[in-house]
Each structure stands twice: as structure tokens, then as C-alpha cells.
Amino acid sequence: MRGAGDALKRDRERVLFGAWATERFAREEKLRGFPHYAKSMLAQEKRTRQTPRELLATFEAIRASGVPMTIRRVG
């Protein structure tokens, strides 16, 4: 689970990427096919799992923002 701050960061990055891509295409004299652009613009990011400490910090941040929850260790 990612926090609201991470979601806002991703949204901001999407908007900036959209603006950058729009300007890039506006400067092209002749557009090439989609596969040419897909390689450089749609690179897949590596997704890693959160560690238990990161998960705990995420849930504690959610609880600190006012969401009522009980956090307890389970074996």
C-alpha cells in the first residue's frame, strides 16, 4: 500500500511527462511510428516490495493523518 503522498507524486510525474511529451512531439518535423517512441518513453520501472519497516511507516503515517486503525504485530 502506498501513501497518499506517493500517489500525488506519481500524478505530478504523469502531468509533467505529458507536458514534456507534448512539447517533444510539437518540435518534430515528421512523426515516426509509435514503436520508435515507445522504447524511450514507456520504459518499465522496476517495482520492489516494501520492507516490513516501510509498511509499518506507511500505516503509521496513515494513522497519524487521522484514519482510525489499530496496528499490531502478528506472528
HTML snippet that shows the backbone in 3Dmol.js (N, CA, C, O; Angstrom):
<script src="https://3Dmol.org/build/3Dmol-min.js"></script>
<div id="view" style="width:600px;height:400px;position:relative"></div>
<script>
const pdb = `
ATOM      1  N   MET A   1       0.847  -1.176   0.000  1.00  0.00           N
ATOM      2  CA  MET A   1       0.000   0.000   0.000  1.00  0.00           C
ATOM      3  C   MET A   1       0.890   1.237   0.000  1.00  0.00           C
ATOM      4  O   MET A   1       1.804   1.355   0.816  1.00  0.00           O
ATOM      5  N   ARG A   2       0.623   2.131  -0.898  1.00  0.00           N
ATOM      6  CA  ARG A   2       1.403   3.363  -0.962  1.00  0.00           C
ATOM      7  C   ARG A   2       0.579   4.494  -0.378  1.00  0.00           C
ATOM      8  O   ARG A   2      -0.649   4.507  -0.463  1.00  0.00           O
ATOM      9  N   GLY A   3       1.264   5.415   0.199  1.00  0.00           N
ATOM     10  CA  GLY A   3       0.593   6.529   0.846  1.00  0.00           C
ATOM     11  C   GLY A   3       0.048   7.549  -0.136  1.00  0.00           C
ATOM     12  O   GLY A   3       0.353   7.520  -1.328  1.00  0.00           O
ATOM     13  N   ALA A   4      -0.761   8.445   0.390  1.00  0.00           N
ATOM     14  CA  ALA A   4      -1.341   9.497  -0.438  1.00  0.00           C
ATOM     15  C   ALA A   4      -0.254  10.396  -1.017  1.00  0.00           C
ATOM     16  O   ALA A   4      -0.400  10.907  -2.127  1.00  0.00           O
ATOM     17  N   GLY A   5       0.820  10.589  -0.282  1.00  0.00           N
ATOM     18  CA  GLY A   5       1.919  11.409  -0.788  1.00  0.00           C
ATOM     19  C   GLY A   5       2.556  10.800  -2.020  1.00  0.00           C
ATOM     20  O   GLY A   5       2.902  11.516  -2.960  1.00  0.00           O
ATOM     21  N   ASP A   6       2.716   9.482  -2.025  1.00  0.00           N
ATOM     22  CA  ASP A   6       3.264   8.806  -3.202  1.00  0.00           C
ATOM     23  C   ASP A   6       2.312   8.923  -4.385  1.00  0.00           C
ATOM     24  O   ASP A   6       2.756   9.091  -5.521  1.00  0.00           O
ATOM     25  N   ALA A   7       1.019   8.838  -4.133  1.00  0.00           N
ATOM     26  CA  ALA A   7       0.031   8.969  -5.202  1.00  0.00           C
ATOM     27  C   ALA A   7       0.097  10.359  -5.821  1.00  0.00           C
ATOM     28  O   ALA A   7       0.034  10.504  -7.042  1.00  0.00           O
ATOM     29  N   LEU A   8       0.222  11.375  -4.984  1.00  0.00           N
ATOM     30  CA  LEU A   8       0.329  12.743  -5.503  1.00  0.00           C
ATOM     31  C   LEU A   8       1.608  12.911  -6.319  1.00  0.00           C
ATOM     32  O   LEU A   8       1.605  13.582  -7.352  1.00  0.00           O
ATOM     33  N   LYS A   9       2.689  12.310  -5.862  1.00  0.00           N
ATOM     34  CA  LYS A   9       3.951  12.386  -6.586  1.00  0.00           C
ATOM     35  C   LYS A   9       3.816  11.733  -7.963  1.00  0.00           C
ATOM     36  O   LYS A   9       4.277  12.290  -8.959  1.00  0.00           O
ATOM     37  N   ARG A  10       3.193  10.566  -8.023  1.00  0.00           N
ATOM     38  CA  ARG A  10       3.001   9.886  -9.306  1.00  0.00           C
ATOM     39  C   ARG A  10       2.118  10.705 -10.231  1.00  0.00           C
ATOM     40  O   ARG A  10       2.392  10.788 -11.428  1.00  0.00           O
ATOM     41  N   ASP A  11       1.059  11.315  -9.697  1.00  0.00           N
ATOM     42  CA  ASP A  11       0.185  12.159 -10.519  1.00  0.00           C
ATOM     43  C   ASP A  11       0.953  13.350 -11.079  1.00  0.00           C
ATOM     44  O   ASP A  11       0.795  13.706 -12.247  1.00  0.00           O
ATOM     45  N   ARG A  12       1.777  13.956 -10.250  1.00  0.00           N
ATOM     46  CA  ARG A  12       2.586  15.097 -10.691  1.00  0.00           C
ATOM     47  C   ARG A  12       3.557  14.663 -11.791  1.00  0.00           C
ATOM     48  O   ARG A  12       3.744  15.383 -12.772  1.00  0.00           O
ATOM     49  N   GLU A  13       4.172  13.496 -11.631  1.00  0.00           N
ATOM     50  CA  GLU A  13       5.092  12.994 -12.647  1.00  0.00           C
ATOM     51  C   GLU A  13       4.367  12.715 -13.962  1.00  0.00           C
ATOM     52  O   GLU A  13       4.911  12.970 -15.037  1.00  0.00           O
ATOM     53  N   ARG A  14       3.143  12.193 -13.883  1.00  0.00           N
ATOM     54  CA  ARG A  14       2.363  11.943 -15.106  1.00  0.00           C
ATOM     55  C   ARG A  14       2.055  13.236 -15.841  1.00  0.00           C
ATOM     56  O   ARG A  14       2.151  13.294 -17.067  1.00  0.00           O
ATOM     57  N   VAL A  15       1.687  14.269 -15.103  1.00  0.00           N
ATOM     58  CA  VAL A  15       1.375  15.556 -15.724  1.00  0.00           C
ATOM     59  C   VAL A  15       2.623  16.142 -16.379  1.00  0.00           C
ATOM     60  O   VAL A  15       2.569  16.626 -17.509  1.00  0.00           O
ATOM     61  N   LEU A  16       3.742  16.095 -15.667  1.00  0.00           N
ATOM     62  CA  LEU A  16       4.991  16.612 -16.236  1.00  0.00           C
ATOM     63  C   LEU A  16       5.414  15.812 -17.465  1.00  0.00           C
ATOM     64  O   LEU A  16       5.876  16.388 -18.450  1.00  0.00           O
ATOM     65  N   PHE A  17       5.260  14.499 -17.416  1.00  0.00           N
ATOM     66  CA  PHE A  17       5.600  13.675 -18.568  1.00  0.00           C
ATOM     67  C   PHE A  17       4.711  14.019 -19.753  1.00  0.00           C
ATOM     68  O   PHE A  17       5.192  14.090 -20.884  1.00  0.00           O
ATOM     69  N   GLY A  18       3.424  14.233 -19.513  1.00  0.00           N
ATOM     70  CA  GLY A  18       2.508  14.612 -20.588  1.00  0.00           C
ATOM     71  C   GLY A  18       2.895  15.933 -21.229  1.00  0.00           C
ATOM     72  O   GLY A  18       2.849  16.075 -22.451  1.00  0.00           O
ATOM     73  N   ALA A  19       3.275  16.896 -20.404  1.00  0.00           N
ATOM     74  CA  ALA A  19       3.701  18.201 -20.938  1.00  0.00           C
ATOM     75  C   ALA A  19       4.996  18.049 -21.736  1.00  0.00           C
ATOM     76  O   ALA A  19       5.145  18.634 -22.809  1.00  0.00           O
ATOM     77  N   TRP A  20       5.925  17.261 -21.203  1.00  0.00           N
ATOM     78  CA  TRP A  20       7.194  17.044 -21.901  1.00  0.00           C
ATOM     79  C   TRP A  20       6.965  16.356 -23.246  1.00  0.00           C
ATOM     80  O   TRP A  20       7.535  16.759 -24.260  1.00  0.00           O
ATOM     81  N   ALA A  21       6.125  15.312 -23.250  1.00  0.00           N
ATOM     82  CA  ALA A  21       5.865  14.574 -24.485  1.00  0.00           C
ATOM     83  C   ALA A  21       5.169  15.456 -25.515  1.00  0.00           C
ATOM     84  O   ALA A  21       5.469  15.375 -26.706  1.00  0.00           O
ATOM     85  N   THR A  22       4.242  16.297 -25.065  1.00  0.00           N
ATOM     86  CA  THR A  22       3.551  17.201 -25.981  1.00  0.00           C
ATOM     87  C   THR A  22       4.541  18.132 -26.663  1.00  0.00           C
ATOM     88  O   THR A  22       4.493  18.316 -27.879  1.00  0.00           O
ATOM     89  N   GLU A  23       5.424  18.709 -25.888  1.00  0.00           N
ATOM     90  CA  GLU A  23       6.426  19.614 -26.449  1.00  0.00           C
ATOM     91  C   GLU A  23       7.392  18.869 -27.368  1.00  0.00           C
ATOM     92  O   GLU A  23       7.797  19.391 -28.407  1.00  0.00           O
ATOM     93  N   ARG A  24       7.757  17.657 -26.982  1.00  0.00           N
ATOM     94  CA  ARG A  24       8.657  16.868 -27.833  1.00  0.00           C
ATOM     95  C   ARG A  24       8.030  16.625 -29.195  1.00  0.00           C
ATOM     96  O   ARG A  24       8.688  16.810 -30.219  1.00  0.00           O
ATOM     97  N   PHE A  25       6.765  16.213 -29.224  1.00  0.00           N
ATOM     98  CA  PHE A  25       6.100  15.956 -30.490  1.00  0.00           C
ATOM     99  C   PHE A  25       5.880  17.240 -31.283  1.00  0.00           C
ATOM    100  O   PHE A  25       5.919  17.215 -32.513  1.00  0.00           O
ATOM    101  N   ALA A  26       5.650  18.350 -30.607  1.00  0.00           N
ATOM    102  CA  ALA A  26       5.444  19.620 -31.303  1.00  0.00           C
ATOM    103  C   ALA A  26       6.701  20.055 -32.047  1.00  0.00           C
ATOM    104  O   ALA A  26       6.606  20.754 -33.055  1.00  0.00           O
ATOM    105  N   ARG A  27       7.869  19.656 -31.572  1.00  0.00           N
ATOM    106  CA  ARG A  27       9.130  20.051 -32.199  1.00  0.00           C
ATOM    107  C   ARG A  27       9.552  19.119 -33.333  1.00  0.00           C
ATOM    108  O   ARG A  27      10.480  19.443 -34.074  1.00  0.00           O
ATOM    109  N   GLU A  28       8.903  17.987 -33.484  1.00  0.00           N
ATOM    110  CA  GLU A  28       9.246  17.049 -34.550  1.00  0.00           C
ATOM    111  C   GLU A  28       8.707  17.558 -35.885  1.00  0.00           C
ATOM    112  O   GLU A  28       7.560  17.997 -35.970  1.00  0.00           O
ATOM    113  N   GLU A  29       9.544  17.497 -36.932  1.00  0.00           N
ATOM    114  CA  GLU A  29       9.059  17.893 -38.250  1.00  0.00           C
ATOM    115  C   GLU A  29       8.171  16.814 -38.844  1.00  0.00           C
ATOM    116  O   GLU A  29       7.120  17.103 -39.416  1.00  0.00           O
ATOM    117  N   LYS A  30       8.605  15.563 -38.701  1.00  0.00           N
ATOM    118  CA  LYS A  30       7.818  14.452 -39.210  1.00  0.00           C
ATOM    119  C   LYS A  30       7.800  13.367 -38.136  1.00  0.00           C
ATOM    120  O   LYS A  30       8.849  12.878 -37.715  1.00  0.00           O
ATOM    121  N   LEU A  31       6.607  12.999 -37.703  1.00  0.00           N
ATOM    122  CA  LEU A  31       6.488  11.988 -36.652  1.00  0.00           C
ATOM    123  C   LEU A  31       6.775  10.601 -37.209  1.00  0.00           C
ATOM    124  O   LEU A  31       6.421  10.279 -38.344  1.00  0.00           O
ATOM    125  N   ARG A  32       7.420   9.796 -36.388  1.00  0.00           N
ATOM    126  CA  ARG A  32       7.683   8.402 -36.738  1.00  0.00           C
ATOM    127  C   ARG A  32       6.581   7.536 -36.149  1.00  0.00           C
ATOM    128  O   ARG A  32       5.679   8.041 -35.480  1.00  0.00           O
ATOM    129  N   GLY A  33       6.649   6.257 -36.392  1.00  0.00           N
ATOM    130  CA  GLY A  33       5.658   5.328 -35.857  1.00  0.00           C
ATOM    131  C   GLY A  33       5.772   5.195 -34.348  1.00  0.00           C
ATOM    132  O   GLY A  33       6.799   5.526 -33.754  1.00  0.00           O
ATOM    133  N   PHE A  34       4.704   4.707 -33.740  1.00  0.00           N
ATOM    134  CA  PHE A  34       4.654   4.591 -32.289  1.00  0.00           C
ATOM    135  C   PHE A  34       5.780   3.743 -31.705  1.00  0.00           C
ATOM    136  O   PHE A  34       6.330   4.133 -30.675  1.00  0.00           O
ATOM    137  N   PRO A  35       6.161   2.606 -32.296  1.00  0.00           N
ATOM    138  CA  PRO A  35       7.224   1.791 -31.694  1.00  0.00           C
ATOM    139  C   PRO A  35       8.534   2.562 -31.479  1.00  0.00           C
ATOM    140  O   PRO A  35       9.273   2.286 -30.534  1.00  0.00           O
ATOM    141  N   HIS A  36       8.808   3.512 -32.347  1.00  0.00           N
ATOM    142  CA  HIS A  36      10.033   4.309 -32.195  1.00  0.00           C
ATOM    143  C   HIS A  36      10.025   5.079 -30.869  1.00  0.00           C
ATOM    144  O   HIS A  36      11.048   5.151 -30.188  1.00  0.00           O
ATOM    145  N   TYR A  37       8.880   5.651 -30.506  1.00  0.00           N
ATOM    146  CA  TYR A  37       8.783   6.456 -29.288  1.00  0.00           C
ATOM    147  C   TYR A  37       8.544   5.598 -28.044  1.00  0.00           C
ATOM    148  O   TYR A  37       8.960   5.961 -26.944  1.00  0.00           O
ATOM    149  N   ALA A  38       7.884   4.479 -28.222  1.00  0.00           N
ATOM    150  CA  ALA A  38       7.543   3.631 -27.080  1.00  0.00           C
ATOM    151  C   ALA A  38       8.781   3.144 -26.346  1.00  0.00           C
ATOM    152  O   ALA A  38       8.765   3.040 -25.120  1.00  0.00           O
ATOM    153  N   LYS A  39       9.852   2.842 -27.069  1.00  0.00           N
ATOM    154  CA  LYS A  39      11.066   2.339 -26.436  1.00  0.00           C
ATOM    155  C   LYS A  39      11.649   3.336 -25.445  1.00  0.00           C
ATOM    156  O   LYS A  39      12.071   2.946 -24.356  1.00  0.00           O
ATOM    157  N   SER A  40      11.681   4.602 -25.802  1.00  0.00           N
ATOM    158  CA  SER A  40      12.303   5.591 -24.919  1.00  0.00           C
ATOM    159  C   SER A  40      11.335   6.191 -23.907  1.00  0.00           C
ATOM    160  O   SER A  40      11.751   6.596 -22.822  1.00  0.00           O
ATOM    161  N   MET A  41      10.067   6.253 -24.241  1.00  0.00           N
ATOM    162  CA  MET A  41       9.121   6.959 -23.385  1.00  0.00           C
ATOM    163  C   MET A  41       8.354   6.051 -22.430  1.00  0.00           C
ATOM    164  O   MET A  41       7.869   6.516 -21.398  1.00  0.00           O
ATOM    165  N   LEU A  42       8.238   4.798 -22.747  1.00  0.00           N
ATOM    166  CA  LEU A  42       7.418   3.906 -21.936  1.00  0.00           C
ATOM    167  C   LEU A  42       8.256   2.827 -21.252  1.00  0.00           C
ATOM    168  O   LEU A  42       7.826   1.681 -21.125  1.00  0.00           O
ATOM    169  N   ALA A  43       9.432   3.199 -20.825  1.00  0.00           N
ATOM    170  CA  ALA A  43      10.289   2.230 -20.135  1.00  0.00           C
ATOM    171  C   ALA A  43       9.612   1.777 -18.851  1.00  0.00           C
ATOM    172  O   ALA A  43       9.022   2.585 -18.133  1.00  0.00           O
ATOM    173  N   GLN A  44       9.697   0.510 -18.570  1.00  0.00           N
ATOM    174  CA  GLN A  44       9.084  -0.048 -17.366  1.00  0.00           C
ATOM    175  C   GLN A  44       9.983   0.194 -16.169  1.00  0.00           C
ATOM    176  O   GLN A  44      11.182  -0.080 -16.219  1.00  0.00           O
ATOM    177  N   GLU A  45       9.408   0.706 -15.097  1.00  0.00           N
ATOM    178  CA  GLU A  45      10.174   0.891 -13.875  1.00  0.00           C
ATOM    179  C   GLU A  45      10.148  -0.395 -13.065  1.00  0.00           C
ATOM    180  O   GLU A  45       9.165  -1.136 -13.074  1.00  0.00           O
ATOM    181  N   LYS A  46      11.230  -0.639 -12.375  1.00  0.00           N
ATOM    182  CA  LYS A  46      11.278  -1.824 -11.532  1.00  0.00           C
ATOM    183  C   LYS A  46      10.459  -1.570 -10.272  1.00  0.00           C
ATOM    184  O   LYS A  46      10.617  -0.548  -9.604  1.00  0.00           O
ATOM    185  N   ARG A  47       9.598  -2.501  -9.970  1.00  0.00           N
ATOM    186  CA  ARG A  47       8.784  -2.369  -8.764  1.00  0.00           C
ATOM    187  C   ARG A  47       9.356  -3.299  -7.714  1.00  0.00           C
ATOM    188  O   ARG A  47       9.603  -4.477  -7.972  1.00  0.00           O
ATOM    189  N   THR A  48       9.560  -2.764  -6.551  1.00  0.00           N
ATOM    190  CA  THR A  48      10.083  -3.576  -5.462  1.00  0.00           C
ATOM    191  C   THR A  48       9.039  -3.634  -4.349  1.00  0.00           C
ATOM    192  O   THR A  48       8.221  -2.728  -4.191  1.00  0.00           O
ATOM    193  N   ARG A  49       9.088  -4.702  -3.599  1.00  0.00           N
ATOM    194  CA  ARG A  49       8.176  -4.838  -2.467  1.00  0.00           C
ATOM    195  C   ARG A  49       8.692  -4.002  -1.313  1.00  0.00           C
ATOM    196  O   ARG A  49       9.898  -3.840  -1.125  1.00  0.00           O
ATOM    197  N   GLN A  50       7.753  -3.477  -0.549  1.00  0.00           N
ATOM    198  CA  GLN A  50       8.128  -2.711   0.626  1.00  0.00           C
ATOM    199  C   GLN A  50       8.605  -3.661   1.726  1.00  0.00           C
ATOM    200  O   GLN A  50       8.089  -4.767   1.886  1.00  0.00           O
ATOM    201  N   THR A  51       9.588  -3.204   2.464  1.00  0.00           N
ATOM    202  CA  THR A  51      10.062  -3.989   3.599  1.00  0.00           C
ATOM    203  C   THR A  51       9.045  -3.867   4.732  1.00  0.00           C
ATOM    204  O   THR A  51       8.207  -2.965   4.709  1.00  0.00           O
ATOM    205  N   PRO A  52       9.104  -4.753   5.714  1.00  0.00           N
ATOM    206  CA  PRO A  52       8.183  -4.621   6.844  1.00  0.00           C
ATOM    207  C   PRO A  52       8.286  -3.259   7.536  1.00  0.00           C
ATOM    208  O   PRO A  52       7.271  -2.705   7.958  1.00  0.00           O
ATOM    209  N   ARG A  53       9.486  -2.723   7.653  1.00  0.00           N
ATOM    210  CA  ARG A  53       9.638  -1.401   8.283  1.00  0.00           C
ATOM    211  C   ARG A  53       8.964  -0.313   7.454  1.00  0.00           C
ATOM    212  O   ARG A  53       8.335   0.590   8.005  1.00  0.00           O
ATOM    213  N   GLU A  54       9.094  -0.400   6.131  1.00  0.00           N
ATOM    214  CA  GLU A  54       8.444   0.585   5.264  1.00  0.00           C
ATOM    215  C   GLU A  54       6.928   0.473   5.357  1.00  0.00           C
ATOM    216  O   GLU A  54       6.227   1.484   5.395  1.00  0.00           O
ATOM    217  N   LEU A  55       6.421  -0.765   5.394  1.00  0.00           N
ATOM    218  CA  LEU A  55       4.973  -0.948   5.549  1.00  0.00           C
ATOM    219  C   LEU A  55       4.477  -0.363   6.865  1.00  0.00           C
ATOM    220  O   LEU A  55       3.442   0.303   6.904  1.00  0.00           O
ATOM    221  N   LEU A  56       5.213  -0.611   7.933  1.00  0.00           N
ATOM    222  CA  LEU A  56       4.834  -0.072   9.228  1.00  0.00           C
ATOM    223  C   LEU A  56       4.819   1.452   9.193  1.00  0.00           C
ATOM    224  O   LEU A  56       3.892   2.079   9.705  1.00  0.00           O
ATOM    225  N   ALA A  57       5.848   2.046   8.589  1.00  0.00           N
ATOM    226  CA  ALA A  57       5.906   3.509   8.485  1.00  0.00           C
ATOM    227  C   ALA A  57       4.738   4.047   7.666  1.00  0.00           C
ATOM    228  O   ALA A  57       4.180   5.094   7.996  1.00  0.00           O
ATOM    229  N   THR A  58       4.367   3.346   6.613  1.00  0.00           N
ATOM    230  CA  THR A  58       3.237   3.761   5.787  1.00  0.00           C
ATOM    231  C   THR A  58       1.947   3.760   6.596  1.00  0.00           C
ATOM    232  O   THR A  58       1.190   4.730   6.568  1.00  0.00           O
ATOM    233  N   PHE A  59       1.697   2.668   7.319  1.00  0.00           N
ATOM    234  CA  PHE A  59       0.471   2.582   8.114  1.00  0.00           C
ATOM    235  C   PHE A  59       0.475   3.583   9.267  1.00  0.00           C
ATOM    236  O   PHE A  59      -0.570   4.142   9.600  1.00  0.00           O
ATOM    237  N   GLU A  60       1.619   3.811   9.871  1.00  0.00           N
ATOM    238  CA  GLU A  60       1.692   4.808  10.939  1.00  0.00           C
ATOM    239  C   GLU A  60       1.409   6.212  10.400  1.00  0.00           C
ATOM    240  O   GLU A  60       0.783   7.021  11.084  1.00  0.00           O
ATOM    241  N   ALA A  61       1.862   6.501   9.191  1.00  0.00           N
ATOM    242  CA  ALA A  61       1.572   7.800   8.581  1.00  0.00           C
ATOM    243  C   ALA A  61       0.080   7.944   8.300  1.00  0.00           C
ATOM    244  O   ALA A  61      -0.492   9.017   8.491  1.00  0.00           O
ATOM    245  N   ILE A  62      -0.545   6.867   7.849  1.00  0.00           N
ATOM    246  CA  ILE A  62      -1.989   6.902   7.603  1.00  0.00           C
ATOM    247  C   ILE A  62      -2.736   7.131   8.912  1.00  0.00           C
ATOM    248  O   ILE A  62      -3.665   7.936   8.975  1.00  0.00           O
ATOM    249  N   ARG A  63      -2.324   6.417   9.953  1.00  0.00           N
ATOM    250  CA  ARG A  63      -2.962   6.587  11.259  1.00  0.00           C
ATOM    251  C   ARG A  63      -2.751   8.002  11.778  1.00  0.00           C
ATOM    252  O   ARG A  63      -3.670   8.591  12.346  1.00  0.00           O
ATOM    253  N   ALA A  64      -1.552   8.559  11.593  1.00  0.00           N
ATOM    254  CA  ALA A  64      -1.257   9.915  12.056  1.00  0.00           C
ATOM    255  C   ALA A  64      -2.079  10.962  11.316  1.00  0.00           C
ATOM    256  O   ALA A  64      -2.324  12.045  11.847  1.00  0.00           O
ATOM    257  N   SER A  65      -2.508  10.650  10.093  1.00  0.00           N
ATOM    258  CA  SER A  65      -3.323  11.611   9.340  1.00  0.00           C
ATOM    259  C   SER A  65      -4.781  11.611   9.773  1.00  0.00           C
ATOM    260  O   SER A  65      -5.584  12.395   9.267  1.00  0.00           O
ATOM    261  N   GLY A  66      -5.127  10.722  10.721  1.00  0.00           N
ATOM    262  CA  GLY A  66      -6.483  10.755  11.262  1.00  0.00           C
ATOM    263  C   GLY A  66      -7.339   9.545  10.961  1.00  0.00           C
ATOM    264  O   GLY A  66      -8.493   9.485  11.384  1.00  0.00           O
ATOM    265  N   VAL A  67      -6.797   8.582  10.237  1.00  0.00           N
ATOM    266  CA  VAL A  67      -7.570   7.377   9.940  1.00  0.00           C
ATOM    267  C   VAL A  67      -7.499   6.456  11.157  1.00  0.00           C
ATOM    268  O   VAL A  67      -6.413   6.057  11.575  1.00  0.00           O
ATOM    269  N   PRO A  68      -8.659   6.121  11.723  1.00  0.00           N
ATOM    270  CA  PRO A  68      -8.617   5.263  12.921  1.00  0.00           C
ATOM    271  C   PRO A  68      -8.231   3.829  12.556  1.00  0.00           C
ATOM    272  O   PRO A  68      -8.898   3.183  11.748  1.00  0.00           O
ATOM    273  N   MET A  69      -7.159   3.346  13.155  1.00  0.00           N
ATOM    274  CA  MET A  69      -6.743   1.967  12.926  1.00  0.00           C
ATOM    275  C   MET A  69      -5.877   1.496  14.079  1.00  0.00           C
ATOM    276  O   MET A  69      -5.239   2.291  14.770  1.00  0.00           O
ATOM    277  N   THR A  70      -5.871   0.214  14.265  1.00  0.00           N
ATOM    278  CA  THR A  70      -5.009  -0.399  15.277  1.00  0.00           C
ATOM    279  C   THR A  70      -3.916  -1.164  14.559  1.00  0.00           C
ATOM    280  O   THR A  70      -4.193  -1.988  13.687  1.00  0.00           O
ATOM    281  N   ILE A  71      -2.697  -0.895  14.919  1.00  0.00           N
ATOM    282  CA  ILE A  71      -1.561  -1.589  14.305  1.00  0.00           C
ATOM    283  C   ILE A  71      -0.962  -2.501  15.361  1.00  0.00           C
ATOM    284  O   ILE A  71      -0.578  -2.065  16.447  1.00  0.00           O
ATOM    285  N   ARG A  72      -0.892  -3.791  15.010  1.00  0.00           N
ATOM    286  CA  ARG A  72      -0.306  -4.732  15.977  1.00  0.00           C
ATOM    287  C   ARG A  72       0.496  -5.770  15.204  1.00  0.00           C
ATOM    288  O   ARG A  72       0.229  -6.051  14.035  1.00  0.00           O
ATOM    289  N   ARG A  73       1.471  -6.321  15.880  1.00  0.00           N
ATOM    290  CA  ARG A  73       2.335  -7.324  15.281  1.00  0.00           C
ATOM    291  C   ARG A  73       1.630  -8.676  15.320  1.00  0.00           C
ATOM    292  O   ARG A  73       1.077  -9.069  16.347  1.00  0.00           O
ATOM    293  N   VAL A  74       1.655  -9.372  14.206  1.00  0.00           N
ATOM    294  CA  VAL A  74       1.111 -10.719  14.143  1.00  0.00           C
ATOM    295  C   VAL A  74       2.239 -11.676  13.789  1.00  0.00           C
ATOM    296  O   VAL A  74       3.142 -11.331  13.027  1.00  0.00           O
ATOM    297  N   GLY A  75       2.182 -12.858  14.336  1.00  0.00           N
ATOM    298  CA  GLY A  75       3.256 -13.839  14.154  1.00  0.00           C
ATOM    299  C   GLY A  75       3.053 -14.610  12.935  1.00  0.00           C
ATOM    300  O   GLY A  75       3.858 -15.485  12.616  1.00  0.00           O
TER     301      GLY A  75
END
`;
const viewer = $3Dmol.createViewer("view");
viewer.addModel(pdb, "pdb");
viewer.setStyle({}, {cartoon: {color: "spectrum"}});
viewer.zoomTo();
viewer.render();
</script>
